[in-house]
Amino acid sequence: MERLLADGWRYLRLTPAEFYRLTPREFQIMMRMEREYLHDELERAARIALMHEQAARAKRPKLS
């Protein structure tokens, strides 16, 4: 139970009162959705990094 409370605080920013009001099913759904959100954010950051890298490596037109 302590581990779940710590996870709720760390990942979902739940207070102990909010944690204890949730059913186990609600808590698991919220944790799964937080994990999905984190993966979405990491994928978005990776795409942006790839675009920046492609732009940095692209040939630039010469000034003439």
PQR file with spaces between the fields and no chain letter, atoms N, CA, C, O and H, PARSE charges and radii, in Angstrom:
ATOM       1  N    MET     1       0.823   -1.193    0.000 -0.4000 1.5000
ATOM       2  CA   MET     1       0.000    0.000    0.000 -0.0000 2.0000
ATOM       3  C    MET     1       0.869    1.260    0.000  0.5500 1.7000
ATOM       4  O    MET     1       0.536    2.251   -0.649 -0.5500 1.4000
ATOM       5  N    GLU     2       1.991    1.213    0.737 -0.4000 1.5000
ATOM       6  CA   GLU     2       2.887    2.368    0.773 -0.0000 2.0000
ATOM       7  C    GLU     2       3.432    2.684   -0.602  0.5500 1.7000
ATOM       8  O    GLU     2       3.536    3.849   -0.986 -0.5500 1.4000
ATOM       9  H    GLU     2       2.262    0.407    1.264  0.4000 1.0000
ATOM      10  N    ARG     3       3.783    1.637   -1.351 -0.4000 1.5000
ATOM      11  CA   ARG     3       4.339    1.823   -2.697 -0.0000 2.0000
ATOM      12  C    ARG     3       3.310    2.510   -3.604  0.5500 1.7000
ATOM      13  O    ARG     3       3.657    3.416   -4.362 -0.5500 1.4000
ATOM      14  H    ARG     3       3.698    0.690   -1.039  0.4000 1.0000
ATOM      15  N    LEU     4       2.061    2.085   -3.526 -0.4000 1.5000
ATOM      16  CA   LEU     4       1.015    2.698   -4.341 -0.0000 2.0000
ATOM      17  C    LEU     4       0.796    4.158   -3.956  0.5500 1.7000
ATOM      18  O    LEU     4       0.621    5.015   -4.821 -0.5500 1.4000
ATOM      19  H    LEU     4       1.779    1.349   -2.910  0.4000 1.0000
ATOM      20  N    LEU     5       0.807    4.431   -2.670 -0.4000 1.5000
ATOM      21  CA   LEU     5       0.656    5.813   -2.203 -0.0000 2.0000
ATOM      22  C    LEU     5       1.805    6.666   -2.721  0.5500 1.7000
ATOM      23  O    LEU     5       1.591    7.788   -3.179 -0.5500 1.4000
ATOM      24  H    LEU     5       0.950    3.734   -1.967  0.4000 1.0000
ATOM      25  N    ALA     6       3.026    6.136   -2.649 -0.4000 1.5000
ATOM      26  CA   ALA     6       4.196    6.872   -3.150 -0.0000 2.0000
ATOM      27  C    ALA     6       4.085    7.103   -4.656  0.5500 1.7000
ATOM      28  O    ALA     6       4.394    8.193   -5.138 -0.5500 1.4000
ATOM      29  H    ALA     6       3.199    5.224   -2.277  0.4000 1.0000
ATOM      30  N    ASP     7       3.646    6.087   -5.403 -0.4000 1.5000
ATOM      31  CA   ASP     7       3.463    6.244   -6.852 -0.0000 2.0000
ATOM      32  C    ASP     7       2.397    7.281   -7.168  0.5500 1.7000
ATOM      33  O    ASP     7       2.552    8.080   -8.092 -0.5500 1.4000
ATOM      34  H    ASP     7       3.395    5.201   -5.012  0.4000 1.0000
ATOM      35  N    GLY     8       1.315    7.267   -6.398 -0.4000 1.5000
ATOM      36  CA   GLY     8       0.258    8.261   -6.600 -0.0000 2.0000
ATOM      37  C    GLY     8       0.762    9.664   -6.364  0.5500 1.7000
ATOM      38  O    GLY     8       0.395   10.592   -7.085 -0.5500 1.4000
ATOM      39  H    GLY     8       1.189    6.618   -5.647  0.4000 1.0000
ATOM      40  N    TRP     9       1.582    9.821   -5.381 -0.4000 1.5000
ATOM      41  CA   TRP     9       2.148   11.131   -5.073 -0.0000 2.0000
ATOM      42  C    TRP     9       3.160   11.545   -6.134  0.5500 1.7000
ATOM      43  O    TRP     9       3.147   12.679   -6.614 -0.5500 1.4000
ATOM      44  H    TRP     9       1.880    9.067   -4.795  0.4000 1.0000
ATOM      45  N    ARG    10       4.044   10.602   -6.496 -0.4000 1.5000
ATOM      46  CA   ARG    10       5.121   10.914   -7.445 -0.0000 2.0000
ATOM      47  C    ARG    10       4.604   11.184   -8.852  0.5500 1.7000
ATOM      48  O    ARG    10       4.959   12.196   -9.455 -0.5500 1.4000
ATOM      49  H    ARG    10       4.055    9.681   -6.107  0.4000 1.0000
ATOM      50  N    TYR    11       3.775   10.299   -9.378 -0.4000 1.5000
ATOM      51  CA   TYR    11       3.374   10.394  -10.776 -0.0000 2.0000
ATOM      52  C    TYR    11       2.083   11.168  -11.002  0.5500 1.7000
ATOM      53  O    TYR    11       1.943   11.854  -12.015 -0.5500 1.4000
ATOM      54  H    TYR    11       3.487    9.476   -8.887  0.4000 1.0000
ATOM      55  N    LEU    12       1.150   11.067  -10.083 -0.4000 1.5000
ATOM      56  CA   LEU    12      -0.156   11.704  -10.278 -0.0000 2.0000
ATOM      57  C    LEU    12      -0.339   12.942   -9.418  0.5500 1.7000
ATOM      58  O    LEU    12      -1.330   13.661   -9.550 -0.5500 1.4000
ATOM      59  H    LEU    12       1.264   10.509   -9.260  0.4000 1.0000
ATOM      60  N    ARG    13       0.626   13.188   -8.534 -0.4000 1.5000
ATOM      61  CA   ARG    13       0.568   14.337   -7.632 -0.0000 2.0000
ATOM      62  C    ARG    13      -0.709   14.329   -6.795  0.5500 1.7000
ATOM      63  O    ARG    13      -1.351   15.361   -6.598 -0.5500 1.4000
ATOM      64  H    ARG    13       1.431   12.604   -8.427  0.4000 1.0000
ATOM      65  N    LEU    14      -1.059   13.143   -6.311 -0.4000 1.5000
ATOM      66  CA   LEU    14      -2.245   12.984   -5.461 -0.0000 2.0000
ATOM      67  C    LEU    14      -1.865   13.191   -4.003  0.5500 1.7000
ATOM      68  O    LEU    14      -0.810   12.736   -3.562 -0.5500 1.4000
ATOM      69  H    LEU    14      -0.538   12.305   -6.471  0.4000 1.0000
ATOM      70  N    THR    15      -2.703   13.861   -3.273 -0.4000 1.5000
ATOM      71  CA   THR    15      -2.521   13.936   -1.826 -0.0000 2.0000
ATOM      72  C    THR    15      -2.983   12.602   -1.235  0.5500 1.7000
ATOM      73  O    THR    15      -3.703   11.859   -1.901 -0.5500 1.4000
ATOM      74  H    THR    15      -3.560   14.231   -3.631  0.4000 1.0000
ATOM      75  N    PRO    16      -2.587   12.284   -0.007 -0.5600 1.5000
ATOM      76  CA   PRO    16      -3.068   11.033    0.592  0.2800 2.0000
ATOM      77  C    PRO    16      -4.598   10.954    0.640  0.5500 1.7000
ATOM      78  O    PRO    16      -5.166    9.885    0.416 -0.5500 1.4000
ATOM      79  N    ALA    17      -5.262   12.066    0.927 -0.4000 1.5000
ATOM      80  CA   ALA    17      -6.730   12.049    0.969 -0.0000 2.0000
ATOM      81  C    ALA    17      -7.306   11.712   -0.405  0.5500 1.7000
ATOM      82  O    ALA    17      -8.252   10.930   -0.506 -0.5500 1.4000
ATOM      83  H    ALA    17      -4.801   12.934    1.109  0.4000 1.0000
ATOM      84  N    GLU    18      -6.742   12.297   -1.459 -0.4000 1.5000
ATOM      85  CA   GLU    18      -7.215   11.996   -2.814 -0.0000 2.0000
ATOM      86  C    GLU    18      -6.942   10.542   -3.165  0.5500 1.7000
ATOM      87  O    GLU    18      -7.772    9.879   -3.787 -0.5500 1.4000
ATOM      88  H    GLU    18      -5.974   12.932   -1.377  0.4000 1.0000
ATOM      89  N    PHE    19      -5.776   10.049   -2.766 -0.4000 1.5000
ATOM      90  CA   PHE    19      -5.419    8.657   -3.036 -0.0000 2.0000
ATOM      91  C    PHE    19      -6.420    7.700   -2.397  0.5500 1.7000
ATOM      92  O    PHE    19      -6.889    6.769   -3.052 -0.5500 1.4000
ATOM      93  H    PHE    19      -5.102   10.588   -2.261  0.4000 1.0000
ATOM      94  N    TYR    20      -6.749    7.918   -1.139 -0.4000 1.5000
ATOM      95  CA   TYR    20      -7.645    7.002   -0.426 -0.0000 2.0000
ATOM      96  C    TYR    20      -9.090    7.096   -0.905  0.5500 1.7000
ATOM      97  O    TYR    20      -9.875    6.181   -0.657 -0.5500 1.4000
ATOM      98  H    TYR    20      -6.368    8.674   -0.607  0.4000 1.0000
ATOM      99  N    ARG    21      -9.456    8.171   -1.580 -0.4000 1.5000
ATOM     100  CA   ARG    21     -10.819    8.280   -2.133 -0.0000 2.0000
ATOM     101  C    ARG    21     -10.985    7.466   -3.412  0.5500 1.7000
ATOM     102  O    ARG    21     -12.108    7.146   -3.803 -0.5500 1.4000
ATOM     103  H    ARG    21      -8.818    8.914   -1.782  0.4000 1.0000
ATOM     104  N    LEU    22      -9.871    7.131   -4.067 -0.4000 1.5000
ATOM     105  CA   LEU    22      -9.949    6.376   -5.316 -0.0000 2.0000
ATOM     106  C    LEU    22     -10.163    4.889   -5.049  0.5500 1.7000
ATOM     107  O    LEU    22      -9.707    4.349   -4.041 -0.5500 1.4000
ATOM     108  H    LEU    22      -8.960    7.391   -3.749  0.4000 1.0000
ATOM     109  N    THR    23     -10.865    4.244   -5.971 -0.4000 1.5000
ATOM     110  CA   THR    23     -10.943    2.790   -5.928 -0.0000 2.0000
ATOM     111  C    THR    23      -9.657    2.248   -6.548  0.5500 1.7000
ATOM     112  O    THR    23      -8.986    2.960   -7.295 -0.5500 1.4000
ATOM     113  H    THR    23     -11.236    4.682   -6.790  0.4000 1.0000
ATOM     114  N    PRO    24      -9.306    0.998   -6.248 -0.5600 1.5000
ATOM     115  CA   PRO    24      -8.106    0.425   -6.874  0.2800 2.0000
ATOM     116  C    PRO    24      -8.174    0.476   -8.410  0.5500 1.7000
ATOM     117  O    PRO    24      -7.169    0.720   -9.077 -0.5500 1.4000
ATOM     118  N    ARG    25      -9.358    0.245   -8.950 -0.4000 1.5000
ATOM     119  CA   ARG    25      -9.519    0.283  -10.416 -0.0000 2.0000
ATOM     120  C    ARG    25      -9.261    1.693  -10.951  0.5500 1.7000
ATOM     121  O    ARG    25      -8.558    1.853  -11.948 -0.5500 1.4000
ATOM     122  H    ARG    25     -10.175    0.047   -8.408  0.4000 1.0000
ATOM     123  N    GLU    26      -9.811    2.699  -10.311 -0.4000 1.5000
ATOM     124  CA   GLU    26      -9.595    4.084  -10.747 -0.0000 2.0000
ATOM     125  C    GLU    26      -8.111    4.444  -10.684  0.5500 1.7000
ATOM     126  O    GLU    26      -7.584    5.102  -11.581 -0.5500 1.4000
ATOM     127  H    GLU    26     -10.382    2.569   -9.500  0.4000 1.0000
ATOM     128  N    PHE    27      -7.447    4.008   -9.618 -0.4000 1.5000
ATOM     129  CA   PHE    27      -6.026    4.301   -9.480 -0.0000 2.0000
ATOM     130  C    PHE    27      -5.224    3.657  -10.604  0.5500 1.7000
ATOM     131  O    PHE    27      -4.344    4.293  -11.184 -0.5500 1.4000
ATOM     132  H    PHE    27      -7.876    3.473   -8.889  0.4000 1.0000
ATOM     133  N    GLN    28      -5.522    2.400  -10.912 -0.4000 1.5000
ATOM     134  CA   GLN    28      -4.802    1.714  -11.986 -0.0000 2.0000
ATOM     135  C    GLN    28      -5.039    2.384  -13.336  0.5500 1.7000
ATOM     136  O    GLN    28      -4.113    2.504  -14.137 -0.5500 1.4000
ATOM     137  H    GLN    28      -6.236    1.883  -10.441  0.4000 1.0000
ATOM     138  N    ILE    29      -6.261    2.819  -13.593 -0.4000 1.5000
ATOM     139  CA   ILE    29      -6.562    3.518  -14.846 -0.0000 2.0000
ATOM     140  C    ILE    29      -5.776    4.819  -14.921  0.5500 1.7000
ATOM     141  O    ILE    29      -5.204    5.142  -15.963 -0.5500 1.4000
ATOM     142  H    ILE    29      -7.014    2.722  -12.942  0.4000 1.0000
ATOM     143  N    MET    30      -5.745    5.566  -13.825 -0.4000 1.5000
ATOM     144  CA   MET    30      -5.011    6.833  -13.815 -0.0000 2.0000
ATOM     145  C    MET    30      -3.515    6.610  -14.021  0.5500 1.7000
ATOM     146  O    MET    30      -2.872    7.381  -14.733 -0.5500 1.4000
ATOM     147  H    MET    30      -6.210    5.304  -12.979  0.4000 1.0000
ATOM     148  N    MET    31      -2.960    5.582  -13.417 -0.4000 1.5000
ATOM     149  CA   MET    31      -1.535    5.284  -13.591 -0.0000 2.0000
ATOM     150  C    MET    31      -1.238    4.881  -15.034  0.5500 1.7000
ATOM     151  O    MET    31      -0.227    5.298  -15.599 -0.5500 1.4000
ATOM     152  H    MET    31      -3.483    4.956  -12.839  0.4000 1.0000
ATOM     153  N    ARG    32      -2.111    4.076  -15.629 -0.4000 1.5000
ATOM     154  CA   ARG    32      -1.909    3.660  -17.016 -0.0000 2.0000
ATOM     155  C    ARG    32      -1.965    4.865  -17.952  0.5500 1.7000
ATOM     156  O    ARG    32      -1.161    4.975  -18.877 -0.5500 1.4000
ATOM     157  H    ARG    32      -2.933    3.738  -15.170  0.4000 1.0000
ATOM     158  N    MET    33      -2.904    5.754  -17.712 -0.4000 1.5000
ATOM     159  CA   MET    33      -3.022    6.935  -18.560 -0.0000 2.0000
ATOM     160  C    MET    33      -1.841    7.896  -18.366  0.5500 1.7000
ATOM     161  O    MET    33      -1.418    8.552  -19.317 -0.5500 1.4000
ATOM     162  H    MET    33      -3.557    5.665  -16.960  0.4000 1.0000
ATOM     163  N    GLU    34      -1.319    7.980  -17.162 -0.4000 1.5000
ATOM     164  CA   GLU    34      -0.130    8.808  -16.921 -0.0000 2.0000
ATOM     165  C    GLU    34       1.062    8.244  -17.685  0.5500 1.7000
ATOM     166  O    GLU    34       1.850    8.997  -18.256 -0.5500 1.4000
ATOM     167  H    GLU    34      -1.663    7.447  -16.389  0.4000 1.0000
ATOM     168  N    ARG    35       1.196    6.922  -17.695 -0.4000 1.5000
ATOM     169  CA   ARG    35       2.278    6.272  -18.442 -0.0000 2.0000
ATOM     170  C    ARG    35       2.129    6.542  -19.940  0.5500 1.7000
ATOM     171  O    ARG    35       3.111    6.840  -20.620 -0.5500 1.4000
ATOM     172  H    ARG    35       0.556    6.310  -17.230  0.4000 1.0000
ATOM     173  N    GLU    36       0.908    6.438  -20.448 -0.4000 1.5000
ATOM     174  CA   GLU    36       0.666    6.722  -21.865 -0.0000 2.0000
ATOM     175  C    GLU    36       0.987    8.174  -22.196  0.5500 1.7000
ATOM     176  O    GLU    36       1.571    8.457  -23.242 -0.5500 1.4000
ATOM     177  H    GLU    36       0.111    6.195  -19.896  0.4000 1.0000
ATOM     178  N    TYR    37       0.611    9.092  -21.317 -0.4000 1.5000
ATOM     179  CA   TYR    37       0.905   10.504  -21.517 -0.0000 2.0000
ATOM     180  C    TYR    37       2.412   10.730  -21.571  0.5500 1.7000
ATOM     181  O    TYR    37       2.897   11.488  -22.411 -0.5500 1.4000
ATOM     182  H    TYR    37       0.136    8.862  -20.467  0.4000 1.0000
ATOM     183  N    LEU    38       3.150   10.081  -20.683 -0.4000 1.5000
ATOM     184  CA   LEU    38       4.604   10.213  -20.677 -0.0000 2.0000
ATOM     185  C    LEU    38       5.204    9.699  -21.977  0.5500 1.7000
ATOM     186  O    LEU    38       6.093   10.333  -22.545 -0.5500 1.4000
ATOM     187  H    LEU    38       2.756    9.465  -20.001  0.4000 1.0000
ATOM     188  N    HIS    39       4.728    8.562  -22.447 -0.4000 1.5000
ATOM     189  CA   HIS    39       5.220    8.029  -23.724 -0.0000 2.0000
ATOM     190  C    HIS    39       4.901    8.985  -24.869  0.5500 1.7000
ATOM     191  O    HIS    39       5.737    9.194  -25.747 -0.5500 1.4000
ATOM     192  H    HIS    39       4.006    8.047  -21.985  0.4000 1.0000
ATOM     193  N    ASP    40       3.715    9.561  -24.870 -0.4000 1.5000
ATOM     194  CA   ASP    40       3.356   10.530  -25.908 -0.0000 2.0000
ATOM     195  C    ASP    40       4.301   11.728  -25.886  0.5500 1.7000
ATOM     196  O    ASP    40       4.742   12.190  -26.938 -0.5500 1.4000
ATOM     197  H    ASP    40       3.035    9.391  -24.156  0.4000 1.0000
ATOM     198  N    GLU    41       4.611   12.228  -24.703 -0.4000 1.5000
ATOM     199  CA   GLU    41       5.521   13.375  -24.576 -0.0000 2.0000
ATOM     200  C    GLU    41       6.925   13.027  -25.060  0.5500 1.7000
ATOM     201  O    GLU    41       7.571   13.836  -25.726 -0.5500 1.4000
ATOM     202  H    GLU    41       4.253   11.852  -23.848  0.4000 1.0000
ATOM     203  N    LEU    42       7.399   11.828  -24.729 -0.4000 1.5000
ATOM     204  CA   LEU    42       8.727   11.412  -25.180 -0.0000 2.0000
ATOM     205  C    LEU    42       8.779   11.252  -26.693  0.5500 1.7000
ATOM     206  O    LEU    42       9.771   11.626  -27.319 -0.5500 1.4000
ATOM     207  H    LEU    42       6.875   11.170  -24.188  0.4000 1.0000
ATOM     208  N    GLU    43       7.730   10.704  -27.285 -0.4000 1.5000
ATOM     209  CA   GLU    43       7.670   10.575  -28.739 -0.0000 2.0000
ATOM     210  C    GLU    43       7.659   11.949  -29.411  0.5500 1.7000
ATOM     211  O    GLU    43       8.319   12.151  -30.431 -0.5500 1.4000
ATOM     212  H    GLU    43       6.925   10.400  -26.776  0.4000 1.0000
ATOM     213  N    ARG    44       6.914   12.882  -28.840 -0.4000 1.5000
ATOM     214  CA   ARG    44       6.850   14.238  -29.383 -0.0000 2.0000
ATOM     215  C    ARG    44       8.236   14.898  -29.319  0.5500 1.7000
ATOM     216  O    ARG    44       8.662   15.543  -30.277 -0.5500 1.4000
ATOM     217  H    ARG    44       6.378   12.717  -28.012  0.4000 1.0000
ATOM     218  N    ALA    45       8.926   14.737  -28.208 -0.4000 1.5000
ATOM     219  CA   ALA    45      10.262   15.313  -28.052 -0.0000 2.0000
ATOM     220  C    ALA    45      11.246   14.671  -29.033  0.5500 1.7000
ATOM     221  O    ALA    45      12.109   15.357  -29.580 -0.5500 1.4000
ATOM     222  H    ALA    45       8.581   14.212  -27.430  0.4000 1.0000
ATOM     223  N    ALA    46      11.122   13.373  -29.256 -0.4000 1.5000
ATOM     224  CA   ALA    46      12.001   12.689  -30.205 -0.0000 2.0000
ATOM     225  C    ALA    46      11.762   13.188  -31.629  0.5500 1.7000
ATOM     226  O    ALA    46      12.714   13.397  -32.381 -0.5500 1.4000
ATOM     227  H    ALA    46      10.421   12.816  -28.812  0.4000 1.0000
ATOM     228  N    ARG    47      10.501   13.378  -31.999 -0.4000 1.5000
ATOM     229  CA   ARG    47      10.194   13.909  -33.338 -0.0000 2.0000
ATOM     230  C    ARG    47      10.782   15.301  -33.529  0.5500 1.7000
ATOM     231  O    ARG    47      11.338   15.607  -34.583 -0.5500 1.4000
ATOM     232  H    ARG    47       9.728   13.209  -31.388  0.4000 1.0000
ATOM     233  N    ILE    48      10.658   16.135  -32.514 -0.4000 1.5000
ATOM     234  CA   ILE    48      11.202   17.496  -32.606 -0.0000 2.0000
ATOM     235  C    ILE    48      12.721   17.442  -32.738  0.5500 1.7000
ATOM     236  O    ILE    48      13.303   18.186  -33.528 -0.5500 1.4000
ATOM     237  H    ILE    48      10.205   15.887  -31.658  0.4000 1.0000
ATOM     238  N    ALA    49      13.366   16.566  -31.968 -0.4000 1.5000
ATOM     239  CA   ALA    49      14.821   16.432  -32.048 -0.0000 2.0000
ATOM     240  C    ALA    49      15.244   15.974  -33.442  0.5500 1.7000
ATOM     241  O    ALA    49      16.237   16.464  -33.980 -0.5500 1.4000
ATOM     242  H    ALA    49      12.894   15.962  -31.326  0.4000 1.0000
ATOM     243  N    LEU    50      14.500   15.040  -34.030 -0.4000 1.5000
ATOM     244  CA   LEU    50      14.817   14.585  -35.385 -0.0000 2.0000
ATOM     245  C    LEU    50      14.661   15.712  -36.406  0.5500 1.7000
ATOM     246  O    LEU    50      15.491   15.858  -37.304 -0.5500 1.4000
ATOM     247  H    LEU    50      13.693   14.641  -33.593  0.4000 1.0000
ATOM     248  N    MET    51      13.614   16.498  -36.273 -0.4000 1.5000
ATOM     249  CA   MET    51      13.418   17.610  -37.206 -0.0000 2.0000
ATOM     250  C    MET    51      14.540   18.631  -37.086  0.5500 1.7000
ATOM     251  O    MET    51      15.017   19.145  -38.097 -0.5500 1.4000
ATOM     252  H    MET    51      12.940   16.380  -35.544  0.4000 1.0000
ATOM     253  N    HIS    52      14.966   18.930  -35.870 -0.4000 1.5000
ATOM     254  CA   HIS    52      16.064   19.877  -35.665 -0.0000 2.0000
ATOM     255  C    HIS    52      17.359   19.330  -36.257  0.5500 1.7000
ATOM     256  O    HIS    52      18.126   20.074  -36.869 -0.5500 1.4000
ATOM     257  H    HIS    52      14.579   18.513  -35.048  0.4000 1.0000
ATOM     258  N    GLU    53      17.604   18.040  -36.077 -0.4000 1.5000
ATOM     259  CA   GLU    53      18.816   17.432  -36.610 -0.0000 2.0000
ATOM     260  C    GLU    53      18.802   17.433  -38.138  0.5500 1.7000
ATOM     261  O    GLU    53      19.823   17.718  -38.763 -0.5500 1.4000
ATOM     262  H    GLU    53      16.981   17.436  -35.580  0.4000 1.0000
ATOM     263  N    GLN    54      17.663   17.121  -38.739 -0.4000 1.5000
ATOM     264  CA   GLN    54      17.557   17.150  -40.198 -0.0000 2.0000
ATOM     265  C    GLN    54      17.787   18.556  -40.727  0.5500 1.7000
ATOM     266  O    GLN    54      18.457   18.736  -41.744 -0.5500 1.4000
ATOM     267  H    GLN    54      16.834   16.890  -38.231  0.4000 1.0000
ATOM     268  N    ALA    55      17.246   19.538  -40.057 -0.4000 1.5000
ATOM     269  CA   ALA    55      17.432   20.925  -40.481 -0.0000 2.0000
ATOM     270  C    ALA    55      18.899   21.338  -40.345  0.5500 1.7000
ATOM     271  O    ALA    55      19.412   22.069  -41.192 -0.5500 1.4000
ATOM     272  H    ALA    55      16.702   19.392  -39.230  0.4000 1.0000
ATOM     273  N    ALA    56      19.570   20.885  -39.304 -0.4000 1.5000
ATOM     274  CA   ALA    56      20.975   21.248  -39.103 -0.0000 2.0000
ATOM     275  C    ALA    56      21.872   20.600  -40.155  0.5500 1.7000
ATOM     276  O    ALA    56      22.904   21.167  -40.516 -0.5500 1.4000
ATOM     277  H    ALA    56      19.153   20.291  -38.616  0.4000 1.0000
ATOM     278  N    ARG    57      21.498   19.436  -40.645 -0.4000 1.5000
ATOM     279  CA   ARG    57      22.326   18.707  -41.628 -0.0000 2.0000
ATOM     280  C    ARG    57      21.974   19.062  -43.066  0.5500 1.7000
ATOM     281  O    ARG    57      22.706   18.689  -43.983 -0.5500 1.4000
ATOM     282  H    ARG    57      20.660   18.976  -40.352  0.4000 1.0000
ATOM     283  N    ALA    58      20.879   19.767  -43.284 -0.4000 1.5000
ATOM     284  CA   ALA    58      20.438   20.077  -44.649 -0.0000 2.0000
ATOM     285  C    ALA    58      21.431   21.030  -45.321  0.5500 1.7000
ATOM     286  O    ALA    58      22.050   21.873  -44.672 -0.5500 1.4000
ATOM     287  H    ALA    58      20.284   20.069  -42.539  0.4000 1.0000
ATOM     288  N    LYS    59      21.559   20.869  -46.631 -0.4000 1.5000
ATOM     289  CA   LYS    59      22.424   21.772  -47.390 -0.0000 2.0000
ATOM     290  C    LYS    59      21.765   23.136  -47.460  0.5500 1.7000
ATOM     291  O    LYS    59      20.567   23.263  -47.715 -0.5500 1.4000
ATOM     292  H    LYS    59      21.056   20.184  -47.158  0.4000 1.0000
ATOM     293  N    ARG    60      22.569   24.135  -47.231 -0.4000 1.5000
ATOM     294  CA   ARG    60      22.059   25.494  -47.281 -0.0000 2.0000
ATOM     295  C    ARG    60      22.446   26.117  -48.615  0.5500 1.7000
ATOM     296  O    ARG    60      23.533   25.863  -49.132 -0.5500 1.4000
ATOM     297  H    ARG    60      23.542   24.032  -47.024  0.4000 1.0000
ATOM     298  N    PRO    61      21.567   26.921  -49.163 -0.5600 1.5000
ATOM     299  CA   PRO    61      21.938   27.581  -50.435  0.2800 2.0000
ATOM     300  C    PRO    61      23.068   28.589  -50.201  0.5500 1.7000
ATOM     301  O    PRO    61      23.121   29.252  -49.166 -0.5500 1.4000
ATOM     302  N    LYS    62      23.962   28.689  -51.177 -0.4000 1.5000
ATOM     303  CA   LYS    62      25.083   29.615  -51.071 -0.0000 2.0000
ATOM     304  C    LYS    62      24.621   31.010  -51.445  0.5500 1.7000
ATOM     305  O    LYS    62      23.788   31.190  -52.334 -0.5500 1.4000
ATOM     306  H    LYS    62      23.918   28.150  -52.018  0.4000 1.0000
ATOM     307  N    LEU    63      25.172   31.987  -50.757 -0.4000 1.5000
ATOM     308  CA   LEU    63      24.877   33.375  -51.099 -0.0000 2.0000
ATOM     309  C    LEU    63      25.727   33.765  -52.297  0.5500 1.7000
ATOM     310  O    LEU    63      26.945   33.592  -52.271 -0.5500 1.4000
ATOM     311  H    LEU    63      25.849   31.840  -50.036  0.4000 1.0000
ATOM     312  N    SER    64      25.105   34.289  -53.347 -0.4000 1.5000
ATOM     313  CA   SER    64      25.883   34.714  -54.499 -0.0000 2.0000
ATOM     314  C    SER    64      25.397   36.025  -55.055  0.5500 1.7000
ATOM     315  O    SER    64      25.950   36.524  -56.034 -0.5500 1.4000
ATOM     316  H    SER    64      24.115   34.429  -53.369  0.4000 1.0000
